[in-house]
């Protein structure tokens, strides 16, 4: 494709230069480390666009969750060629690969109009909560003893609970994230009712996914994972509106930094309802 004065070729993102992809995300102010790119490449498919001397100018990926649902992410166009059709070219390629699947993505302000034109509809606002964790962060007036560390043999139960909340099978994602994460959960009457993961990401640590039946359980899990991070940077992305969960995060030092919009094509976003499994924190913006 030709953008401005640049003639760009495309290749499978699995074969693209990892340092070039990392430089691309840095150019638009994204916090992803080289290892974060490596993780996403191991989980998804996509393409990269580069010029005749190998500089990466654009990327786009999609992540399969079962046979009927996919998420789209890591859609980046270099500032040098933005607004010249590169994003549309990359997205049209990804949409062809995704076929008839129902799709979800999280849109920046800059890409919002493009996604609307491609048939996506706004479903919710994602709040990127981040900051330096306050010492002694905890969940006052809640029974922290309900939280336990989950073991590898709990993964099938985690996957089943996550599917009930997300609406699709993320077993490939969760199996890949599990060895990288600290995982906690809440079990009642022998049944796993909530779980949360924490892993290195970007500037420090990200908490997500968080799946729970209530804000109180989401608070308990997040408090457990924030408890030993005092003085360090952490991030959690949530679609929860202002309420107890967001108030807890702010009291722990995680302030609202930015927002993006969750958009879908083909099916609505799974609702979060008290008493039912719901997504209280995203695994990552590309992964839902």
Secondary structure, DSSP 8 states (H G I E B T S, - for coil): -EETTEE-EEEEGGGS-HHHHHHHHHHTT----HHHHHHHHHH-EEEEEE-TT--EEEEEEEEEETTTEEEEEEEEE-TTTTTTTHHHHHHHHHHHHHTT-EEEEEE-TTTHHHHHHTT-EEEEEEEEEEEE--TT---TTS-GGGEEE--GGGHHHHHHHHHHHHSS--HHHHHHHHTTSEEEEEEETTEEEEEEEEEEETTEEEEEEEEESSHHHHHHHHHHHHTT-TTSEEEEEE---SSHHHHHHHHTT-EEEEEEEEEEESS------TTS-EEEE-S-TTT-
